């Protein structure tokens, strides 16, 4: 009987040693909150401004009268014995000549000359006989003006007067021929200088770009929803303002206003009602390109990443070494901080050795760095492994996990294909660069030449795939 009780006690002891349960709760990893800095490439949005010559000519014709000069007194101007009338015979014509704006004025010139002689003193100067003769000439003169924009947004002009006589004019009064070319040129120069001053004045008054560009500057800062199946916004952050030089073209003056900016297409809705940035100082005479560097972001939020991982892993038992070790992922949660993606995994496992077995119930952490794999068009995790403190606990309770391919099996489910998203982003990029209603009178037109994912970054709620694209972009003004 005594032997029976000894066997019963031994059997009970062996049974109690046969199965043990280890419960562990690893602390969450301590991670740096310093994230990668998203450096957006800069682009220039060009706003072409055209000034039709017809508008400039209309201003000049309105400001100029028909009679440009009239002198009906032989005795004025030091007694020059000449009367002169200069009239416009038609409208001022505006065109281009090289880098100059050319105003051509058709003129009709009426001149009358007088010759008086005292005949050696026989007559007094007041009663001396006189000969009078008149003549008319037609002439086209030109005023060549080079216009330039100054850093204070004003317009300055540099003008040159040009004309050419086909025959040097003289006034034939019988016994004498009076050369009048110099006199007429002096008068014409005087009147064209007045016209140059008028052109300068009208240019300063009419060619005002600052208010117009400021309107565009403010409009561009409003995030713009992009139509399409994927909610997205075009976000333009301007930082500089340029004006190219004024270029005379066959029918109009051309000027390009450039607004330097970063251009981002984001699937995360931007904050509303932000304060507008003031427009900085103007930079003039810049050579501007229509190339645009567009940055797009596609977000995989952590809730979606968690849902995908749970679908593939949660509740599935993994068996190792022919059934010797078994482990089930009961829960998995994914989140990110700084530059590290973290997977919190709740495991339930069992390992058996002979008549002995050990059960594991614990929560552990994996961590790694997300990156884009171009060959598979996937977001993957680099350096994916147990966190240090989780590793320390598992070495005490389930060292076999490190020798198995458990980590690789979990890592295999931490891949996020983005091929479909990239196709959508290409469409999205094209849509974002073609905006007929950008705001106010502005509209955009452009095309994408290249689209390439470059990085993955983490925000508080998203894994962000950073995609850079190159293309051509023009801004314009809608027709009224």
C-alpha positions in Angstrom: 0.0 0.0 0.0 2.8 2.3 0.9 4.4 1.6 -2.5 1.1 2.5 -4.2 1.0 5.9 -2.6 4.6 6.6 -3.5 3.8 5.8 -7.2 0.7 8.0 -7.1 2.7 11.0 -5.7 5.5 10.5 -8.3 2.9 10.2 -11.1 1.2 13.4 -9.9 4.6 15.2 -9.8 5.5 14.1 -13.3 2.1 15.1 -14.6 2.5 18.6 -13.1 5.9 19.0 -14.8 4.6 17.7 -18.1 2.9 21.0 -19.2 3.8 24.5 -18.2 2.5 27.9 -19.4 4.6 31.0 -19.8 2.8 34.3 -20.1 4.9 37.3 -21.2 4.1 40.9 -22.1 7.0 42.7 -23.8 7.2 46.4 -23.4 6.6 48.6 -26.5 9.8 49.6 -28.2 11.2 53.0 -27.5 11.5 54.7 -30.9 12.8 58.0 -32.1 10.0 60.3 -33.3 12.3 62.0 -35.8 10.8 61.3 -39.2 12.4 61.7 -42.6 12.2 65.2 -43.9 10.1 65.3 -47.0 12.1 67.5 -49.4 9.9 68.5 -52.3 11.6 69.5 -55.6 10.9 73.1 -56.8 9.1 74.0 -59.9 8.1 77.1 -61.7 4.5 77.8 -62.8 4.6 80.0 -65.8 1.8 82.5 -66.4 2.1 83.9 -69.9 1.0 87.5 -70.3 0.4 89.0 -73.7 -0.2 92.6 -74.6 -1.6 92.9 -78.2 -0.1 95.7 -80.2 -3.6 96.7 -81.2 -4.2 97.7 -77.6 -1.0 99.7 -77.3 -1.8 101.4 -80.6 -5.3 102.3 -79.5 -3.9 104.0 -76.4 -1.5 106.0 -78.4 -4.0 107.0 -81.1 -6.4 108.1 -78.4 -3.8 110.2 -76.6 -2.3 111.7 -79.8 -4.1 114.4 -81.7 -4.3 114.7 -85.4 -2.1 117.9 -85.5 1.2 117.2 -83.9 2.8 120.5 -84.5 1.7 123.9 -85.9 3.7 127.1 -86.5 2.0 129.8 -88.6 4.4 132.7 -87.7 7.3 133.6 -90.0 8.8 135.8 -87.3 8.9 133.4 -84.3 11.8 131.1 -83.4 14.3 133.9 -83.9 12.7 135.0 -87.2 13.3 131.7 -89.1 10.9 132.8 -91.9 9.3 129.4 -91.9 5.8 128.1 -91.2 5.3 124.4 -90.5 2.4 122.1 -89.9 2.9 118.4 -89.0 -0.2 116.2 -89.1 -0.8 112.5 -88.7 -2.3 111.0 -91.8 -3.3 107.7 -90.3 -3.2 105.7 -87.1 0.0 104.8 -85.2 1.1 101.3 -86.2 2.8 99.0 -83.6 5.1 96.2 -84.5 8.4 94.6 -83.5 11.9 95.2 -84.6 14.4 92.9 -82.9 14.1 93.5 -79.2 12.3 96.8 -79.7 8.7 97.8 -79.8 8.3 100.0 -83.0 5.7 102.7 -83.3 5.4 103.9 -86.9 3.6 107.2 -87.5 2.6 108.4 -91.1 3.0 112.1 -91.3 2.0 114.9 -93.7 4.2 117.9 -93.6 3.2 121.4 -94.9 6.0 124.0 -95.0 5.9 127.6 -96.2 9.1 129.6 -96.6 9.7 133.4 -96.9 12.6 135.3 -98.4 12.9 139.1 -97.8 15.5 141.5 -99.3 16.2 145.2 -98.6 18.0 145.4 -102.0 21.1 146.9 -100.6 19.2 149.2 -98.2 16.8 150.7 -100.6 13.9 149.2 -98.6 13.5 148.9 -94.9 13.2 145.5 -93.3 9.5 146.0 -92.7 8.7 147.1 -96.2 11.2 145.0 -98.1 9.8 142.9 -100.9 9.4 139.2 -100.2 8.9 135.9 -102.0 6.8 133.1 -100.4 6.7 129.5 -101.5 5.0 126.4 -99.9 5.4 122.7 -100.3 4.1 119.4 -98.9 5.8 116.2 -98.0 4.7 112.7 -96.7 7.0 110.9 -94.4 6.9 107.8 -92.1 8.8 108.1 -88.9 9.4 105.4 -86.3 9.9 105.3 -82.6 11.8 102.3 -81.3 11.3 101.6 -77.6 12.8 98.9 -75.5 10.6 98.2 -72.5 11.8 96.5 -69.4 10.3 95.6 -66.0 12.0 96.9 -62.9 12.3 95.2 -59.5 9.6 97.6 -58.2 7.2 96.3 -60.9 7.4 99.6 -62.9 8.0 99.7 -66.7 10.9 101.7 -68.1 11.5 102.6 -71.7 14.6 103.3 -73.8 13.5 105.0 -77.1 15.3 105.6 -80.3 13.9 107.9 -83.1 14.4 106.7 -86.7 13.4 108.1 -90.1 14.9 108.2 -93.5 14.5 110.9 -96.2 14.3 109.5 -99.7 15.2 113.0 -101.0 16.6 115.8 -98.9 13.7 118.4 -98.8 14.3 121.9 -99.9 12.0 124.8 -100.6 12.6 126.5 -103.9 11.7 130.2 -103.8 12.8 131.3 -107.2 16.1 133.1 -106.6 17.0 130.8 -103.6 16.5 127.3 -102.3 16.0 127.0 -98.6 17.2 123.7 -97.1 14.4 122.7 -94.6 15.4 119.1 -93.8 17.2 120.1 -90.6 14.3 122.3 -89.5 11.7 119.5 -90.1 13.9 116.9 -88.4 14.2 119.2 -85.4 10.4 119.5 -85.1 9.8 115.8 -85.7 12.4 114.9 -83.1 10.7 117.2 -80.7 7.3 115.7 -81.3 8.6 112.1 -81.3 10.3 112.7 -77.9 6.9 113.9 -76.7 5.4 110.7 -78.1 8.1 108.7 -76.4 7.2 110.4 -73.1 3.6 109.6 -73.8 4.4 105.9 -74.5 6.5 105.8 -71.3 3.6 107.3 -69.3 1.0 105.0 -70.8 3.2 102.0 -70.3 3.6 102.8 -66.6 -0.1 103.4 -66.3 -1.4 100.5 -68.3 1.2 97.7 -68.0 0.7 97.0 -64.3 1.4 93.3 -63.4 1.8 93.4 -59.6 -1.8 93.3 -58.7 -2.6 90.6 -61.3 0.3 88.4 -60.2 -0.7 88.9 -56.5 -4.2 87.6 -57.4 -2.6 84.5 -58.9 -0.2 84.1 -56.0 -3.1 84.0 -53.5 -5.3 81.7 -55.7 -2.5 79.1 -56.1 -2.3 78.7 -52.3 -5.9 77.2 -52.1 -5.8 73.4 -52.1 -7.7 72.2 -55.1 -9.7 68.9 -55.2 -8.8 66.7 -58.1 -11.8 65.0 -59.8 -11.5 61.2 -60.1 -12.3 58.0 -58.2 -9.6 58.6 -55.6 -10.0 61.6 -53.3 -7.0 63.8 -53.8 -5.9 67.4 -53.7 -3.4 69.5 -55.6 -1.3 71.5 -53.1 0.8 74.3 -54.4 3.1 76.1 -52.0 4.6 79.2 -53.8 7.8 80.7 -52.5 9.1 83.1 -55.2 8.0 85.4 -58.1 9.8 86.1 -61.4 9.2 88.1 -64.5 10.9 87.3 -67.7 12.0 90.1 -70.0 9.4 91.7 -72.3 9.7 90.0 -75.7 8.3 91.7 -78.8 6.6 89.2 -81.1 4.8 89.7 -84.4 1.5 90.6 -83.0 2.0 91.2 -79.3 4.4 91.8 -76.5 5.0 88.7 -74.5 5.9 88.5 -70.9 6.0 85.5 -68.6 5.3 85.7 -64.9 6.8 82.8 -63.0 5.8 81.6 -59.6 8.3 79.3 -58.0 6.6 76.6 -55.9 6.6 73.1 -54.7 3.7 71.0 -56.2 2.2 68.1 -54.3 -0.7 65.8 -55.0 -1.8 64.2 -51.8 -4.5 61.7 -50.9 -4.6 63.1 -47.4 -7.1 66.0 -47.1 -5.2 69.2 -46.3 -6.2 71.6 -43.5 -8.5 74.4 -44.5 -8.5 78.2 -43.9 -4.7 78.6 -43.5 -3.2 82.1 -43.7 -2.0 83.2 -47.1 1.8 83.7 -47.5 2.7 87.2 -48.5 4.2 87.6 -52.0 8.0 88.1 -51.9 10.2 90.6 -53.7 10.1 90.4 -57.5 13.1 88.9 -59.4 13.2 90.2 -63.0 14.7 89.2 -66.4 14.7 85.5 -65.6 14.8 82.7 -68.2 11.8 80.5 -67.2 11.2 76.8 -68.1 7.9 75.1 -68.3 9.2 71.9 -66.7 7.4 70.9 -63.6 8.5 68.4 -60.9 5.3 67.1 -59.3 5.5 65.1 -56.1 2.6 62.7 -55.3 1.9 60.8 -52.1 -0.2 57.7 -51.7 -1.1 56.7 -48.2 -1.6 53.2 -46.8 -3.1 54.0 -43.4 -2.1 51.8 -40.5 -5.7 50.6 -40.0 -5.7 49.2 -43.5 -2.2 47.7 -43.1 -3.4 46.0 -39.9 -6.5 44.7 -41.5 -4.5 43.1 -44.4 -2.1 41.5 -42.0 -4.8 40.1 -39.8 -6.5 38.6 -42.9 -3.4 36.7 -43.7 -2.1 35.8 -40.2 -4.7 36.0 -37.5 -6.0 32.6 -36.3 -3.7 30.6 -38.5 -1.5 28.0 -36.8 2.0 27.6 -38.0 3.7 24.2 -37.5 7.5 23.7 -37.2 9.8 20.6 -37.0 7.0 18.1 -37.8 4.6 19.3 -35.2 7.1 19.7 -32.4 6.4 23.5 -32.2 3.2 25.2 -33.0 2.3 28.9 -32.8 -0.8 30.9 -33.7 -0.9 34.7 -34.3 -4.0 35.7 -32.3 -3.8 39.4 -32.9 -1.6 41.8 -34.9 -1.5 45.6 -34.9 0.7 47.8 -37.1 1.7 51.4 -36.5 4.7 53.6 -37.2 6.8 56.2 -35.5 9.7 58.3 -36.8 11.2 56.0 -39.5 10.3 52.7 -38.0 7.3 50.5 -38.7 6.2 48.3 -35.7 4.1 45.1 -35.6 2.6 44.2 -32.2 1.9 40.5 -32.3 0.0 38.5 -29.7 1.1 34.8 -29.9 -0.2 31.6 -28.5 2.2 28.7 -28.9 3.2 25.2 -27.7 6.3 23.2 -27.8 6.8 19.6 -26.8 9.8 17.6 -25.8 9.1 14.0 -24.9 6.5 13.9 -22.2 7.1 17.6 -21.4 5.4 20.5 -23.1 5.4 24.3 -22.7 2.7 26.8 -23.6 3.4 30.4 -24.5 1.0 33.2 -24.2 2.6 36.5 -24.9 2.7 39.9 -26.7 5.8 40.8 -28.7 7.0 43.4 -31.1 8.6 43.3 -34.5 10.1 46.4 -36.1 11.6 47.4 -39.4 12.1 50.2 -42.0 9.6 50.4 -44.9 11.0 50.9 -48.4 9.8 50.6 -52.0 10.8 47.6 -54.1 10.6 48.7 -57.8 11.0 45.1 -59.3 7.8 44.0 -57.5 6.1 47.4 -57.2 5.6 46.8 -53.5 6.2 48.4 -50.1 8.4 46.1 -48.1 10.1 46.1 -44.7 13.9 46.2 -44.4 15.7 44.8 -41.3 12.4 43.2 -40.0 13.1 41.5 -36.7 12.0 41.1 -33.1 12.5 44.2 -31.0 15.4 43.8 -28.5 13.2 43.5 -25.4 10.9 41.0 -27.1 13.9 39.0 -28.2 15.2 38.8 -24.6 11.9 37.4 -23.4 11.6 34.9 -26.2 15.1 33.6 -25.6 13.9 32.6 -22.2 10.7 31.0 -23.3 10.8 30.0 -26.9 14.3 30.0 -28.3 13.1 27.7 -31.1 11.2 30.6 -32.7 14.6 32.2 -33.7 15.6 29.0 -35.5 12.3 28.7 -37.4 11.2 30.6 -40.3 8.4 32.3 -38.3 9.9 35.7 -38.8 10.0 35.2 -42.5 6.4 34.0 -42.6 5.3 37.2 -40.8 7.5 39.4 -43.0 6.0 37.8 -46.1 2.6 39.2 -45.1 4.1 42.7 -44.5 4.2 43.5 -48.2 1.9 45.9 -49.8 1.5 45.8 -53.6 1.1 49.3 -55.0 1.0 48.6 -58.8 -2.7 49.5 -59.0 -2.1 52.6 -56.9 0.7 53.7 -59.2 -1.5 53.4 -62.3 -4.1 55.5 -60.5 -1.4 58.0 -59.5 -0.3 58.4 -63.1 -3.9 59.3 -64.0 -4.1 61.5 -61.0 -0.9 63.3 -62.0 -2.3 64.0 -65.4 -5.6 65.2 -64.0 -3.8 67.5 -61.5 -1.9 69.2 -64.3 -5.0 69.8 -66.4 -7.2 72.1 -64.4 -9.6 74.3 -66.4 -10.9 75.9 -63.2 -7.8 76.3 -61.0 -9.3 79.3 -59.3 -10.5 82.7 -60.5 -9.3 83.1 -64.1 -6.4 80.6 -63.8 -6.2 77.3 -65.7 -3.5 74.7 -65.9 -2.5 72.5 -68.8 0.3 69.9 -68.8 1.5 66.4 -69.3 3.5 63.8 -67.4 6.7 62.4 -69.0 8.0 60.3 -66.1 6.6 58.9 -62.9 8.8 57.1 -60.4 8.3 56.1 -56.7 11.3 57.1 -54.7 10.7 56.6 -51.0 8.4 55.5 -48.2 7.8 57.8 -45.2 5.8 57.4 -42.1 3.3 59.9 -40.7 1.2 59.6 -37.6 -1.5 57.6 -39.5 0.0 56.6 -42.8 2.8 54.8 -44.7 3.3 57.4 -47.4 4.6 56.3 -50.8 6.5 59.2 -52.3 6.3 59.4 -56.0 8.1 62.0 -58.1 7.2 62.9 -61.7 8.5 65.2 -64.4 6.4 66.9 -67.0 5.5 70.1 -68.7 3.1 72.6 -67.2 1.7 75.9 -68.3 -0.7 78.2 -66.6 -3.0 80.4 -68.5 -5.9 82.8 -68.3 -9.3 81.7 -69.2 -11.0 83.5 -72.1 -13.7 85.9 -71.0 
